[in-house]
Amino acid sequence: MANTMKMATVVIAIALCMSSLLSLTYAGANINGYVTGKVVCNPCAKKGKGGSPIKSAQMMIICFDKKTNAGTYARKGITNDVGVYKIAMKPGIEKDDCEVRLHKNSPLPDCREIVPGKNVTKVDFSTPVGTSNNKPLYSAAKVIGYKTKGSRCH
């Protein structure tokens, strides 16, 4: 009985490891394109007068089937030194409704307040804005971000 339990545990552990490896392989091998956008501090600032980029901000692309509203894809991303993110997407999500939303607290201690509507943006799959690694690059519809305490943003 004890040997049977040990064997079952080993088989389950191997199955879990294999499924993890398969999902990692899928994620890397079937990239169909990328979604790009920007995260800033004070996204409501007038153009050219603010909205400083946030390095290391975390966001997530989330996609839903247009008919059933069932979740079809989710993947995290992080911004680079100039506040720009590039998130890989799997084949087929261009037909879904996708949005990018802030995922964690801002890495800036003085710019952490969430502004409803400024923490999420739709993804525009109508026309690629360029290419990356020979794959189409699609743009988020607007800049997203946090605000400093006391800044006016509505």
N, CA, C and O atoms as a GROMACS GRO file, in nm:
protein
  616
    1MET      N    1   0.083  -0.120   0.000
    1MET     CA    2   0.000   0.000   0.000
    1MET      C    3   0.087   0.126   0.000
    1MET      O    4   0.061   0.220  -0.076
    2ALA      N    5   0.190   0.128   0.086
    2ALA     CA    6   0.278   0.244   0.093
    2ALA      C    7   0.351   0.265  -0.038
    2ALA      O    8   0.367   0.379  -0.083
    3ASN      N    9   0.396   0.156  -0.101
    3ASN     CA   10   0.465   0.167  -0.230
    3ASN      C   11   0.371   0.218  -0.338
    3ASN      O   12   0.412   0.295  -0.425
    4THR      N   13   0.246   0.178  -0.334
    4THR     CA   14   0.147   0.224  -0.431
    4THR      C   15   0.125   0.374  -0.417
    4THR      O   16   0.115   0.445  -0.517
    5MET      N   17   0.117   0.423  -0.294
    5MET     CA   18   0.099   0.567  -0.269
    5MET      C   19   0.220   0.646  -0.317
    5MET      O   20   0.206   0.752  -0.378
    6LYS      N   21   0.340   0.593  -0.291
    6LYS     CA   22   0.462   0.661  -0.336
    6LYS      C   23   0.466   0.666  -0.488
    6LYS      O   24   0.499   0.770  -0.547
    7MET      N   25   0.431   0.556  -0.551
    7MET     CA   26   0.432   0.550  -0.697
    7MET      C   27   0.329   0.648  -0.755
    7MET      O   28   0.358   0.716  -0.854
    8ALA      N   29   0.212   0.655  -0.696
    8ALA     CA   30   0.109   0.748  -0.743
    8ALA      C   31   0.157   0.892  -0.728
    8ALA      O   32   0.134   0.975  -0.816
    9THR      N   33   0.223   0.922  -0.617
    9THR     CA   34   0.275   1.057  -0.593
    9THR      C   35   0.381   1.092  -0.698
    9THR      O   36   0.382   1.204  -0.750
   10VAL      N   37   0.469   0.998  -0.729
   10VAL     CA   38   0.573   1.021  -0.830
   10VAL      C   39   0.510   1.045  -0.967
   10VAL      O   40   0.552   1.135  -1.039
   11VAL      N   41   0.411   0.965  -1.003
   11VAL     CA   42   0.344   0.980  -1.132
   11VAL      C   43   0.276   1.117  -1.142
   11VAL      O   44   0.285   1.183  -1.245
   12ILE      N   45   0.210   1.159  -1.036
   12ILE     CA   46   0.144   1.290  -1.035
   12ILE      C   47   0.247   1.402  -1.047
   12ILE      O   48   0.227   1.498  -1.122
   13ALA      N   49   0.356   1.390  -0.973
   13ALA     CA   50   0.462   1.492  -0.979
   13ALA      C   51   0.520   1.503  -1.119
   13ALA      O   52   0.542   1.614  -1.169
   14ILE      N   53   0.545   1.389  -1.183
   14ILE     CA   54   0.598   1.390  -1.320
   14ILE      C   55   0.497   1.453  -1.416
   14ILE      O   56   0.535   1.532  -1.502
   15ALA      N   57   0.371   1.420  -1.401
   15ALA     CA   58   0.267   1.477  -1.487
   15ALA      C   59   0.260   1.628  -1.472
   15ALA      O   60   0.246   1.700  -1.571
   16LEU      N   61   0.268   1.677  -1.349
   16LEU     CA   62   0.264   1.822  -1.326
   16LEU      C   63   0.385   1.889  -1.389
   16LEU      O   64   0.372   1.995  -1.451
   17CYS      N   65   0.502   1.830  -1.374
   17CYS     CA   66   0.623   1.887  -1.434
   17CYS      C   67   0.612   1.892  -1.586
   17CYS      O   68   0.647   1.992  -1.648
   18MET      N   69   0.563   1.785  -1.646
   18MET     CA   70   0.549   1.780  -1.791
   18MET      C   71   0.448   1.883  -1.840
   18MET      O   72   0.471   1.948  -1.943
   19SER      N   73   0.337   1.899  -1.769
   19SER     CA   74   0.238   1.998  -1.813
   19SER      C   75   0.293   2.138  -1.802
   19SER      O   76   0.263   2.223  -1.886
   20SER      N   77   0.375   2.165  -1.700
   20SER     CA   78   0.438   2.296  -1.687
   20SER      C   79   0.533   2.321  -1.802
   20SER      O   80   0.534   2.430  -1.859
   21LEU      N   81   0.613   2.221  -1.838
   21LEU     CA   82   0.706   2.236  -1.949
   21LEU      C   83   0.631   2.258  -2.080
   21LEU      O   84   0.673   2.340  -2.162
   22LEU      N   85   0.523   2.185  -2.100
   22LEU     CA   86   0.445   2.203  -2.222
   22LEU      C   87   0.387   2.342  -2.232
   22LEU      O   88   0.385   2.401  -2.340
   23SER      N   89   0.338   2.396  -2.121
   23SER     CA   90   0.281   2.531  -2.126
   23SER      C   91   0.388   2.635  -2.152
   23SER      O   92   0.362   2.734  -2.220
   24LEU      N   93   0.510   2.614  -2.100
   24LEU     CA   94   0.619   2.707  -2.128
   24LEU      C   95   0.657   2.700  -2.276
   24LEU      O   96   0.682   2.803  -2.338
   25THR      N   97   0.662   2.581  -2.330
   25THR     CA   98   0.694   2.564  -2.471
   25THR      C   99   0.588   2.632  -2.556
   25THR      O  100   0.621   2.702  -2.652
   26TYR      N  101   0.461   2.613  -2.522
   26TYR     CA  102   0.352   2.676  -2.597
   26TYR      C  103   0.365   2.826  -2.594
   26TYR      O  104   0.350   2.893  -2.697
   27ALA      N  105   0.394   2.880  -2.475
   27ALA     CA  106   0.402   3.025  -2.462
   27ALA      C  107   0.511   3.083  -2.550
   27ALA      O  108   0.492   3.191  -2.607
   28GLY      N  109   0.623   3.016  -2.564
   28GLY     CA  110   0.732   3.068  -2.643
   28GLY      C  111   0.718   3.040  -2.792
   28GLY      O  112   0.755   3.124  -2.874
   29ALA      N  113   0.664   2.925  -2.827
   29ALA     CA  114   0.662   2.882  -2.966
   29ALA      C  115   0.547   2.943  -3.046
   29ALA      O  116   0.560   2.959  -3.167
   30ASN      N  117   0.439   2.978  -2.984
   30ASN     CA  118   0.321   3.024  -3.056
   30ASN      C  119   0.290   3.171  -3.030
   30ASN      O  120   0.174   3.207  -3.009
   31ILE      N  121   0.389   3.252  -3.033
   31ILE     CA  122   0.366   3.396  -3.018
   31ILE      C  123   0.322   3.449  -3.154
   31ILE      O  124   0.390   3.430  -3.254
   32ASN      N  125   0.207   3.516  -3.156
   32ASN     CA  126   0.151   3.565  -3.280
   32ASN      C  127   0.175   3.714  -3.302
   32ASN      O  128   0.153   3.765  -3.411
   33GLY      N  129   0.219   3.782  -3.199
   33GLY     CA  130   0.241   3.925  -3.207
   33GLY      C  131   0.255   3.981  -3.067
   33GLY      O  132   0.267   3.906  -2.970
   34TYR      N  133   0.253   4.113  -3.058
   34TYR     CA  134   0.274   4.179  -2.930
   34TYR      C  135   0.177   4.296  -2.915
   34TYR      O  136   0.133   4.355  -3.014
   35VAL      N  137   0.145   4.328  -2.791
   35VAL     CA  138   0.067   4.447  -2.759
   35VAL      C  139   0.160   4.541  -2.685
   35VAL      O  140   0.231   4.500  -2.593
   36THR      N  141   0.160   4.667  -2.725
   36THR     CA  142   0.249   4.764  -2.662
   36THR      C  143   0.170   4.884  -2.612
   36THR      O  144   0.062   4.914  -2.664
   37GLY      N  145   0.223   4.951  -2.514
   37GLY     CA  146   0.161   5.070  -2.458
   37GLY      C  147   0.253   5.133  -2.356
   37GLY      O  148   0.370   5.096  -2.345
   38LYS      N  149   0.200   5.228  -2.281
   38LYS     CA  150   0.282   5.304  -2.187
   38LYS      C  151   0.210   5.321  -2.055
   38LYS      O  152   0.088   5.334  -2.051
   39VAL      N  153   0.288   5.321  -1.945
   39VAL     CA  154   0.236   5.347  -1.811
   39VAL      C  155   0.308   5.470  -1.758
   39VAL      O  156   0.431   5.479  -1.761
   40VAL      N  157   0.229   5.566  -1.708
   40VAL     CA  158   0.286   5.692  -1.661
   40VAL      C  159   0.230   5.731  -1.524
   40VAL      O  160   0.130   5.676  -1.477
   41CYS      N  161   0.297   5.825  -1.463
   41CYS     CA  162   0.246   5.890  -1.343
   41CYS      C  163   0.168   6.013  -1.389
   41CYS      O  164   0.219   6.091  -1.470
   42ASN      N  165   0.048   6.030  -1.339
   42ASN     CA  166  -0.042   6.139  -1.376
   42ASN      C  167  -0.088   6.131  -1.522
   42ASN      O  168  -0.056   6.217  -1.602
   43PRO      N  169  -0.165   6.025  -1.555
   43PRO     CA  170  -0.212   6.007  -1.693
   43PRO      C  171  -0.311   6.114  -1.739
   43PRO      O  172  -0.341   6.122  -1.858
   44CYS      N  173  -0.362   6.194  -1.646
   44CYS     CA  174  -0.457   6.299  -1.683
   44CYS      C  175  -0.389   6.431  -1.715
   44CYS      O  176  -0.454   6.528  -1.754
   45ALA      N  177  -0.258   6.435  -1.698
   45ALA     CA  178  -0.186   6.560  -1.725
   45ALA      C  179  -0.206   6.599  -1.870
   45ALA      O  180  -0.219   6.514  -1.958
   46LYS      N  181  -0.208   6.730  -1.895
   46LYS     CA  182  -0.225   6.777  -2.032
   46LYS      C  183  -0.107   6.729  -2.116
   46LYS      O  184   0.006   6.720  -2.067
   47LYS      N  185  -0.134   6.700  -2.242
   47LYS     CA  186  -0.028   6.649  -2.330
   47LYS      C  187   0.090   6.744  -2.330
   47LYS      O  188   0.076   6.866  -2.342
   48GLY      N  189   0.209   6.686  -2.315
   48GLY     CA  190   0.331   6.764  -2.317
   48GLY      C  191   0.364   6.829  -2.184
   48GLY      O  192   0.471   6.888  -2.171
   49LYS      N  193   0.275   6.819  -2.084
   49LYS     CA  194   0.300   6.884  -1.957
   49LYS      C  195   0.300   6.786  -1.841
   49LYS      O  196   0.264   6.824  -1.730
   50GLY      N  197   0.337   6.664  -1.862
   50GLY     CA  198   0.338   6.570  -1.752
   50GLY      C  199   0.324   6.428  -1.800
   50GLY      O  200   0.351   6.396  -1.915
   51GLY      N  201   0.282   6.346  -1.710
   51GLY     CA  202   0.271   6.206  -1.744
   51GLY      C  203   0.407   6.140  -1.755
   51GLY      O  204   0.440   6.082  -1.858
   52SER      N  205   0.486   6.150  -1.649
   52SER     CA  206   0.620   6.091  -1.653
   52SER      C  207   0.614   5.938  -1.652
   52SER      O  208   0.534   5.880  -1.579
   53PRO      N  209   0.698   5.873  -1.735
   53PRO     CA  210   0.695   5.727  -1.747
   53PRO      C  211   0.731   5.657  -1.617
   53PRO      O  212   0.810   5.708  -1.537
   54ILE      N  213   0.672   5.540  -1.596
   54ILE     CA  214   0.700   5.460  -1.477
   54ILE      C  215   0.774   5.334  -1.518
   54ILE      O  216   0.721   5.251  -1.592
   55LYS      N  217   0.896   5.319  -1.469
   55LYS     CA  218   0.977   5.200  -1.493
   55LYS      C  219   0.932   5.089  -1.399
   55LYS      O  220   0.899   5.115  -1.283
   56SER      N  221   0.930   4.967  -1.447
   56SER     CA  222   0.898   4.845  -1.370
   56SER      C  223   0.752   4.838  -1.322
   56SER      O  224   0.723   4.768  -1.226
   57ALA      N  225   0.663   4.909  -1.389
   57ALA     CA  226   0.520   4.896  -1.357
   57ALA      C  227   0.470   4.764  -1.415
   57ALA      O  228   0.514   4.722  -1.522
   58GLN      N  229   0.379   4.699  -1.344
   58GLN     CA  230   0.326   4.571  -1.390
   58GLN      C  231   0.183   4.588  -1.440
   58GLN      O  232   0.101   4.656  -1.378
   59MET      N  233   0.156   4.524  -1.552
   59MET     CA  234   0.023   4.525  -1.608
   59MET      C  235  -0.007   4.388  -1.663
   59MET      O  236   0.079   4.300  -1.665
   60MET      N  237  -0.131   4.369  -1.709
   60MET     CA  238  -0.173   4.239  -1.760
   60MET      C  239  -0.268   4.260  -1.877
   60MET      O  240  -0.356   4.346  -1.872
   61ILE      N  241  -0.250   4.180  -1.983
   61ILE     CA  242  -0.348   4.178  -2.091
   61ILE      C  243  -0.448   4.068  -2.056
   61ILE      O  244  -0.409   3.957  -2.019
   62ILE      N  245  -0.575   4.100  -2.070
   62ILE     CA  246  -0.682   4.004  -2.042
   62ILE      C  247  -0.775   4.007  -2.162
   62ILE      O  248  -0.817   4.114  -2.207
   63CYS      N  249  -0.809   3.889  -2.215
   63CYS     CA  250  -0.895   3.881  -2.333
   63CYS      C  251  -1.018   3.797  -2.303
   63CYS      O  252  -1.014   3.702  -2.225
   64PHE      N  253  -1.129   3.834  -2.367
   64PHE     CA  254  -1.258   3.768  -2.348
   64PHE      C  255  -1.321   3.738  -2.483
   64PHE      O  256  -1.311   3.818  -2.576
   65ASP      N  257  -1.385   3.623  -2.494
   65ASP     CA  258  -1.460   3.588  -2.614
   65ASP      C  259  -1.575   3.687  -2.631
   65ASP      O  260  -1.648   3.714  -2.535
   66LYS      N  261  -1.590   3.742  -2.751
   66LYS     CA  262  -1.693   3.845  -2.774
   66LYS      C  263  -1.835   3.793  -2.756
   66LYS      O  264  -1.924   3.869  -2.717
   67LYS      N  265  -1.858   3.665  -2.783
   67LYS     CA  266  -1.993   3.610  -2.772
   67LYS      C  267  -2.026   3.562  -2.631
   67LYS      O  268  -2.134   3.590  -2.580
   68THR      N  269  -1.934   3.490  -2.570
   68THR     CA  270  -1.963   3.427  -2.440
   68THR      C  271  -1.909   3.504  -2.321
   68THR      O  272  -1.948   3.478  -2.207
   69ASN      N  273  -1.819   3.599  -2.347
   69ASN     CA  274  -1.753   3.676  -2.242
   69ASN      C  275  -1.663   3.589  -2.153
   69ASN      O  276  -1.621   3.631  -2.045
   70ALA      N  277  -1.634   3.468  -2.200
   70ALA     CA  278  -1.543   3.379  -2.125
   70ALA      C  279  -1.399   3.425  -2.145
   70ALA      O  280  -1.363   3.469  -2.254
   71GLY      N  281  -1.319   3.415  -2.041
   71GLY     CA  282  -1.178   3.451  -2.052
   71GLY      C  283  -1.106   3.359  -2.149
   71GLY      O  284  -1.122   3.237  -2.144
   72THR      N  285  -1.026   3.418  -2.238
   72THR     CA  286  -0.953   3.338  -2.337
   72THR      C  287  -0.802   3.349  -2.324
   72THR      O  288  -0.729   3.261  -2.370
   73TYR      N  289  -0.753   3.456  -2.260
   73TYR     CA  290  -0.608   3.476  -2.251
   73TYR      C  291  -0.577   3.577  -2.142
   73TYR      O  292  -0.651   3.673  -2.122
   74ALA      N  293  -0.468   3.554  -2.073
   74ALA     CA  294  -0.417   3.650  -1.975
   74ALA      C  295  -0.266   3.634  -1.969
   74ALA      O  296  -0.215   3.523  -1.965
   75ARG      N  297  -0.196   3.746  -1.968
   75ARG     CA  298  -0.050   3.742  -1.960
   75ARG      C  299   0.000   3.871  -1.897
   75ARG      O  300  -0.048   3.980  -1.929
   76LYS      N  301   0.097   3.858  -1.808
   76LYS     CA  302   0.153   3.974  -1.738
   76LYS      C  303   0.266   4.036  -1.820
   76LYS      O  304   0.327   3.971  -1.904
   77GLY      N  305   0.291   4.164  -1.793
   77GLY     CA  306   0.402   4.234  -1.854
   77GLY      C  307   0.460   4.334  -1.757
   77GLY      O  308   0.403   4.360  -1.650
   78ILE      N  309   0.574   4.391  -1.793
   78ILE     CA  310   0.640   4.491  -1.709
   78ILE      C  311   0.700   4.598  -1.800
   78ILE      O  312   0.746   4.568  -1.910
   79THR      N  313   0.700   4.721  -1.753
   79THR     CA  314   0.751   4.831  -1.835
   79THR      C  315   0.903   4.838  -1.830
   79THR      O  316   0.967   4.794  -1.735
   80ASN      N  317   0.958   4.896  -1.936
   80ASN     CA  318   1.103   4.917  -1.943
   80ASN      C  319   1.139   5.053  -1.882
   80ASN      O  320   1.058   5.114  -1.812
   81ASP      N  321   1.260   5.099  -1.908
   81ASP     CA  322   1.309   5.224  -1.849
   81ASP      C  323   1.228   5.347  -1.888
   81ASP      O  324   1.228   5.446  -1.815
   82VAL      N  325   1.160   5.343  -2.002
   82VAL     CA  326   1.082   5.459  -2.047
   82VAL      C  327   0.932   5.436  -2.034
   82VAL      O  328   0.852   5.503  -2.100
   83GLY      N  329   0.893   5.340  -1.949
   83GLY     CA  330   0.752   5.318  -1.920
   83GLY      C  331   0.675   5.242  -2.026
   83GLY      O  332   0.552   5.241  -2.022
   84VAL      N  333   0.743   5.180  -2.120
   84VAL     CA  334   0.677   5.108  -2.230
   84VAL      C  335   0.676   4.959  -2.200
   84VAL      O  336   0.775   4.902  -2.155
   85TYR      N  337   0.561   4.896  -2.226
   85TYR     CA  338   0.550   4.750  -2.212
   85TYR      C  339   0.528   4.687  -2.349
   85TYR      O  340   0.477   4.751  -2.441
   86LYS      N  341   0.566   4.561  -2.360
   86LYS     CA  342   0.542   4.481  -2.480
   86LYS      C  343   0.505   4.342  -2.431
   86LYS      O  344   0.588   4.270  -2.376
   87ILE      N  345   0.378   4.304  -2.451
   87ILE     CA  346   0.328   4.176  -2.401
   87ILE      C  347   0.300   4.084  -2.519
   87ILE      O  348   0.232   4.122  -2.614
   88ALA      N  349   0.352   3.962  -2.512
   88ALA     CA  350   0.331   3.863  -2.618
   88ALA      C  351   0.185   3.817  -2.618
   88ALA      O  352   0.121   3.810  -2.513
   89MET      N  353   0.135   3.787  -2.736
   89MET     CA  354  -0.002   3.737  -2.748
   89MET      C  355  -0.003   3.608  -2.828
   89MET      O  356   0.078   3.587  -2.918
   90LYS      N  357  -0.097   3.522  -2.793
   90LYS     CA  358  -0.108   3.393  -2.863
   90LYS      C  359  -0.191   3.410  -2.990
   90LYS      O  360  -0.264   3.508  -3.004
   91PRO      N  361  -0.180   3.316  -3.082
   91PRO     CA  362  -0.260   3.323  -3.205
   91PRO      C  363  -0.410   3.323  -3.174
   91PRO      O  364  -0.457   3.252  -3.086
   92GLY      N  365  -0.482   3.405  -3.249
   92GLY     CA  366  -0.628   3.404  -3.241
   92GLY      C  367  -0.691   3.506  -3.150
   92GLY      O  368  -0.812   3.529  -3.159
   93ILE      N  369  -0.614   3.571  -3.062
   93ILE     CA  370  -0.680   3.664  -2.970
   93ILE      C  371  -0.721   3.794  -3.037
   93ILE      O  372  -0.792   3.875  -2.978
   94GLU      N  373  -0.676   3.815  -3.161
   94GLU     CA  374  -0.715   3.938  -3.232
   94GLU      C  375  -0.866   3.945  -3.252
   94GLU      O  376  -0.920   4.054  -3.271
   95LYS      N  377  -0.934   3.831  -3.248
   95LYS     CA  378  -1.079   3.830  -3.267
   95LYS      C  379  -1.153   3.850  -3.135
   95LYS      O  380  -1.275   3.864  -3.134
   96ASP      N  381  -1.081   3.853  -3.023
   96ASP     CA  382  -1.142   3.870  -2.891
   96ASP      C  383  -1.140   4.016  -2.848
   96ASP      O  384  -1.074   4.100  -2.909
   97ASP      N  385  -1.214   4.046  -2.742
   97ASP     CA  386  -1.204   4.176  -2.677
   97ASP      C  387  -1.092   4.168  -2.576
   97ASP      O  388  -1.097   4.087  -2.483
   98CYS      N  389  -0.990   4.250  -2.592
   98CYS     CA  390  -0.875   4.247  -2.502
   98CYS      C  391  -0.854   4.385  -2.440
   98CYS      O  392  -0.880   4.488  -2.502
   99GLU      N  393  -0.806   4.384  -2.318
   99GLU     CA  394  -0.773   4.508  -2.249
   99GLU      C  395  -0.644   4.488  -2.171
   99GLU      O  396  -0.609   4.376  -2.133
  100VAL      N  397  -0.575   4.598  -2.149
  100VAL     CA  398  -0.456   4.598  -2.064
  100VAL      C  399  -0.493   4.676  -1.940
  100VAL      O  400  -0.546   4.787  -1.948
  101ARG      N  401  -0.463   4.617  -1.823
  101ARG     CA  402  -0.493   4.687  -1.698
  101ARG      C  403  -0.374   4.679  -1.604
  101ARG      O  404  -0.296   4.584  -1.609
  102LEU      N  405  -0.362   4.780  -1.519
  102LEU     CA  406  -0.257   4.779  -1.418
  102LEU      C  407  -0.275   4.656  -1.332
  102LEU      O  408  -0.388   4.620  -1.297
  103HIS      N  409  -0.165   4.591  -1.297
  103HIS     CA  410  -0.174   4.464  -1.226
  103HIS      C  411  -0.133   4.474  -1.079
  103HIS      O  412  -0.193   4.406  -0.996
  104LYS      N  413  -0.038   4.552  -1.047
  104LYS     CA  414   0.013   4.564  -0.909
  104LYS      C  415   0.022   4.711  -0.872
  104LYS      O  416  -0.003   4.800  -0.954
  105ASN      N  417   0.060   4.735  -0.747
  105ASN     CA  418   0.084   4.873  -0.704
  105ASN      C  419   0.198   4.934  -0.784
  105ASN      O  420   0.287   4.863  -0.831
  106SER      N  421   0.195   5.063  -0.799
  106SER     CA  422   0.301   5.135  -0.868
  106SER      C  423   0.433   5.117  -0.794
  106SER      O  424   0.435   5.114  -0.670
  107PRO      N  425   0.543   5.106  -0.867
  107PRO     CA  426   0.673   5.100  -0.802
  107PRO      C  427   0.718   5.234  -0.745
  107PRO      O  428   0.817   5.242  -0.673
  108LEU      N  429   0.644   5.341  -0.777
  108LEU     CA  430   0.678   5.474  -0.725
  108LEU      C  431   0.596   5.503  -0.600
  108LEU      O  432   0.474   5.508  -0.607
  109PRO      N  433   0.661   5.520  -0.485
  109PRO     CA  434   0.587   5.540  -0.360
  109PRO      C  435   0.501   5.667  -0.358
  109PRO      O  436   0.402   5.673  -0.286
  110ASP      N  437   0.538   5.769  -0.436
  110ASP     CA  438   0.462   5.894  -0.437
  110ASP      C  439   0.362   5.903  -0.552
  110ASP      O  440   0.300   6.007  -0.574
  111CYS      N  441   0.345   5.794  -0.627
  111CYS     CA  442   0.252   5.794  -0.739
  111CYS      C  443   0.180   5.659  -0.743
  111CYS      O  444   0.210   5.574  -0.826
  112ARG      N  445   0.085   5.642  -0.650
  112ARG     CA  446   0.021   5.511  -0.635
  112ARG      C  447  -0.131   5.513  -0.644
  112ARG      O  448  -0.194   5.408  -0.639
  113GLU      N  449  -0.190   5.628  -0.656
  113GLU     CA  450  -0.336   5.633  -0.656
  113GLU      C  451  -0.391   5.591  -0.792
  113GLU      O  452  -0.344   5.634  -0.897
  114ILE      N  453  -0.492   5.506  -0.786
  114ILE     CA  454  -0.557   5.458  -0.909
  114ILE      C  455  -0.670   5.553  -0.945
  114ILE      O  456  -0.746   5.597  -0.859
  115VAL      N  457  -0.679   5.585  -1.071
  115VAL     CA  458  -0.787   5.669  -1.122
  115VAL      C  459  -0.877   5.578  -1.206
  115VAL      O  460  -0.833   5.526  -1.308
  116PRO      N  461  -1.003   5.558  -1.163
  116PRO     CA  462  -1.092   5.472  -1.242
  116PRO      C  463  -1.096   5.518  -1.388
  116PRO      O  464  -1.113   5.637  -1.416
  117GLY      N  465  -1.081   5.424  -1.477
  117GLY     CA  466  -1.081   5.455  -1.620
  117GLY      C  467  -0.943   5.484  -1.675
  117GLY      O  468  -0.921   5.474  -1.796
  118LYS      N  469  -0.849   5.520  -1.589
  118LYS     CA  470  -0.711   5.547  -1.633
  118LYS      C  471  -0.619   5.430  -1.600
  118LYS      O  472  -0.499   5.436  -1.623
  119ASN      N  473  -0.677   5.323  -1.545
  119ASN     CA  474  -0.599   5.205  -1.509
  119ASN      C  475  -0.622   5.089  -1.606
  119ASN      O  476  -0.570   4.979  -1.586
  120VAL      N  477  -0.700   5.114  -1.709
  120VAL     CA  478  -0.732   5.009  -1.806
  120VAL      C  479  -0.751   5.072  -1.944
  120VAL      O  480  -0.798   5.185  -1.956
  121THR      N  481  -0.715   4.998  -2.049
  121THR     CA  482  -0.735   5.044  -2.186
  121THR      C  483  -0.763   4.926  -2.277
  121THR      O  484  -0.712   4.816  -2.256
  122LYS      N  485  -0.842   4.949  -2.377
  122LYS     CA  486  -0.871   4.846  -2.478
  122LYS      C  487  -0.750   4.832  -2.571
  122LYS      O  488  -0.669   4.924  -2.584
  123VAL      N  489  -0.739   4.716  -2.634
  123VAL     CA  490  -0.633   4.693  -2.732
  123VAL      C  491  -0.694   4.709  -2.871
  123VAL      O  492  -0.801   4.655  -2.899
  124ASP      N  493  -0.625   4.782  -2.957
  124ASP     CA  494  -0.672   4.807  -3.093
  124ASP      C  495  -0.603   4.710  -3.189
  124ASP      O  496  -0.484   4.725  -3.220
  125PHE      N  497  -0.678   4.611  -3.236
  125PHE     CA  498  -0.623   4.513  -3.330
  125PHE      C  499  -0.652   4.549  -3.475
  125PHE      O  500  -0.624   4.469  -3.564
  126SER      N  501  -0.707   4.667  -3.501
  126SER     CA  502  -0.747   4.701  -3.638
  126SER      C  503  -0.627   4.713  -3.732
  126SER      O  504  -0.633   4.665  -3.846
  127THR      N  505  -0.519   4.775  -3.688
  127THR     CA  506  -0.401   4.794  -3.772
  127THR      C  507  -0.276   4.785  -3.686
  127THR      O  508  -0.266   4.856  -3.586
  128PRO      N  509  -0.182   4.700  -3.722
  128PRO     CA  510  -0.056   4.696  -3.645
  128PRO      C  511   0.016   4.830  -3.655
  128PRO      O  512   0.009   4.899  -3.757
  129VAL      N  513   0.085   4.867  -3.548
  129VAL     CA  514   0.160   4.993  -3.546
  129VAL      C  515   0.306   4.970  -3.584
  129VAL      O  516   0.385   5.065  -3.588
  130GLY      N  517   0.341   4.847  -3.613
  130GLY     CA  518   0.478   4.812  -3.650
  130GLY      C  519   0.500   4.663  -3.634
  130GLY      O  520   0.405   4.585  -3.630
  131THR      N  521   0.628   4.625  -3.625
  131THR     CA  522   0.662   4.484  -3.602
  131THR      C  523   0.767   4.475  -3.493
  131THR      O  524   0.840   4.570  -3.466
  132SER      N  525   0.774   4.357  -3.432
  132SER     CA  526   0.876   4.326  -3.333
  132SER      C  527   0.908   4.178  -3.348
  132SER      O  528   0.818   4.094  -3.342
  133ASN      N  529   1.034   4.147  -3.368
  133ASN     CA  530   1.075   4.008  -3.392
  133ASN      C  531   0.997   3.947  -3.508
  133ASN      O  532   0.958   3.830  -3.504
  134ASN      N  533   0.974   4.026  -3.612
  134ASN     CA  534   0.900   3.984  -3.732
  134ASN      C  535   0.755   3.946  -3.703
  134ASN      O  536   0.695   3.871  -3.781
  135LYS      N  537   0.699   3.995  -3.595
  135LYS     CA  538   0.558   3.970  -3.559
  135LYS      C  539   0.488   4.106  -3.550
  135LYS      O  540   0.553   4.207  -3.521
  136PRO      N  541   0.356   4.110  -3.575
  136PRO     CA  542   0.285   4.237  -3.566
  136PRO      C  543   0.285   4.295  -3.425
  136PRO      O  544   0.280   4.222  -3.326
  137LEU      N  545   0.291   4.425  -3.419
  137LEU     CA  546   0.290   4.499  -3.293
  137LEU      C  547   0.163   4.583  -3.290
  137LEU      O  548   0.144   4.671  -3.374
  138TYR      N  549   0.075   4.555  -3.193
  138TYR     CA  550  -0.052   4.627  -3.180
  138TYR      C  551  -0.045   4.722  -3.063
  138TYR      O  552   0.030   4.700  -2.968
  139SER      N  553  -0.123   4.828  -3.070
  139SER     CA  554  -0.117   4.932  -2.968
  139SER      C  555  -0.238   4.930  -2.875
  139SER      O  556  -0.350   4.904  -2.916
  140ALA      N  557  -0.210   4.957  -2.748
  140ALA     CA  558  -0.319   4.983  -2.654
  140ALA      C  559  -0.379   5.118  -2.693
  140ALA      O  560  -0.308   5.205  -2.742
  141ALA      N  561  -0.507   5.135  -2.670
  141ALA     CA  562  -0.577   5.255  -2.716
  141ALA      C  563  -0.531   5.383  -2.647
  141ALA      O  564  -0.531   5.490  -2.708
  142LYS      N  565  -0.491   5.373  -2.520
  142LYS     CA  566  -0.448   5.494  -2.449
  142LYS      C  567  -0.343   5.460  -2.344
  142LYS      O  568  -0.323   5.344  -2.309
  143VAL      N  569  -0.279   5.563  -2.297
  143VAL     CA  570  -0.180   5.551  -2.189
  143VAL      C  571  -0.255   5.522  -2.059
  143VAL      O  572  -0.363   5.578  -2.036
  144ILE      N  573  -0.200   5.437  -1.975
  144ILE     CA  574  -0.259   5.409  -1.844
  144ILE      C  575  -0.159   5.449  -1.736
  144ILE      O  576  -0.040   5.466  -1.764
  145GLY      N  577  -0.208   5.464  -1.613
  145GLY     CA  578  -0.115   5.499  -1.507
  145GLY      C  579  -0.180   5.528  -1.374
  145GLY      O  580  -0.299   5.508  -1.354
  146TYR      N  581  -0.096   5.575  -1.285
  146TYR     CA  582  -0.135   5.612  -1.149
  146TYR      C  583  -0.125   5.764  -1.137
  146TYR      O  584  -0.076   5.831  -1.228
  147LYS      N  585  -0.173   5.817  -1.024
  147LYS     CA  586  -0.158   5.960  -1.001
  147LYS      C  587  -0.098   5.985  -0.864
  147LYS      O  588  -0.104   5.900  -0.775
  148THR      N  589  -0.041   6.102  -0.851
  148THR     CA  590   0.012   6.142  -0.722
  148THR      C  591  -0.102   6.190  -0.634
  148THR      O  592  -0.206   6.234  -0.683
  149LYS      N  593  -0.082   6.180  -0.506
  149LYS     CA  594  -0.183   6.226  -0.412
  149LYS      C  595  -0.209   6.375  -0.435
  149LYS      O  596  -0.115   6.455  -0.441
  150GLY      N  597  -0.333   6.411  -0.447
  150GLY     CA  598  -0.368   6.552  -0.463
  150GLY      C  599  -0.374   6.600  -0.606
  150GLY      O  600  -0.424   6.710  -0.631
  151SER      N  601  -0.324   6.523  -0.703
  151SER     CA  602  -0.332   6.570  -0.841
  151SER      C  603  -0.477   6.557  -0.889
  151SER      O  604  -0.549   6.467  -0.846
  152ARG      N  605  -0.517   6.646  -0.976
  152ARG     CA  606  -0.654   6.644  -1.026
  152ARG      C  607  -0.664   6.555  -1.148
  152ARG      O  608  -0.597   6.576  -1.249
  153CYS      N  609  -0.746   6.457  -1.134
  153CYS     CA  610  -0.763   6.361  -1.243
  153CYS      C  611  -0.900   6.298  -1.227
  153CYS      O  612  -0.926   6.234  -1.125
  154HIS      N  613  -0.987   6.316  -1.323
  154HIS     CA  614  -1.121   6.257  -1.313
  154HIS      C  615  -1.169   6.210  -1.445
  154HIS      O  616  -1.280   6.157  -1.455
   0.00000   0.00000   0.00000
